[in-house]
């Protein structure tokens, strides 16, 4: 009997990655013009949420988080 492959869940942040992308998102948050629901789920204002890490530990799936400018899996 073959083993079922591990499911992969891909989440895409509504923000660009990299230093400039992160800075632009932060500035947009301050101005009230940027919002990312996935950011709200995974991060507090200062760090990753412990609740998110606990959920990942319980899931029977691999979770990949990407920024929108790297959603295709590129660097």
N, C-alpha and C positions, 0 to 999 in steps of 0.2 A: 504494500500500500504506500503510495507516494505522499509526501508531506505537502500540505497546502502552503503556497508561498506567503510570506509576510506581506500584508497590505501596506501600501504607502499612501500617506495623506500629505498633500502639499498645500501649505498655507502661503499666501502672498501678501506681504505688507503693502499697504497703500502709501508707500514712500520709497524713494530711491536709496540704494545702499551707497556706501562710501562716505568719506568725511563730508563732502559738499552736500550729498543727498540727506544725510542725517542733520546737518546744520540747517538746510532749507526746511526740512520737516519741523524741526524744533522752533524755528522762527515762525513758521505757519501756525503751529500750535499756540504760540504766544499771541499772535495776531488774531487767532480764531478762524483762520482760513484753511487749516489742514486738520484732518482727522483720520485715524486708522483704527478700525475696530479690533483688528488682530493685535495691534500694539496694546490696546486696552486689556485684552485677554492675557497676553503673555508678559507684560511689563508693568511695574509700578513706575512712578516718576524717576526712580533712581536705579532700579535693577530688575532682573527677571523675578517674576512672582514665584514664591515657594509652591503655591497651589498649582501652578502650571507644571512645574517640575514633578510634583506628586502625580498629576494626571498622566504625564508622559510615562512615568514608571509603571502605571497600571494598564496602559493601553497595550493591546496585542497588535500593534501596528508601528511602522516607522513613520516619524513625522519629520518632514523637511520644510523649513521656513525660508522663504526667499523674499528679497525686495523686488518691487515691480520691474526695475531695470535689469534684473537678473532672473526673472521668472522662467526663462527658457532653460535654466540650468547652467548658464555660462558663469564665468568667474566673477 
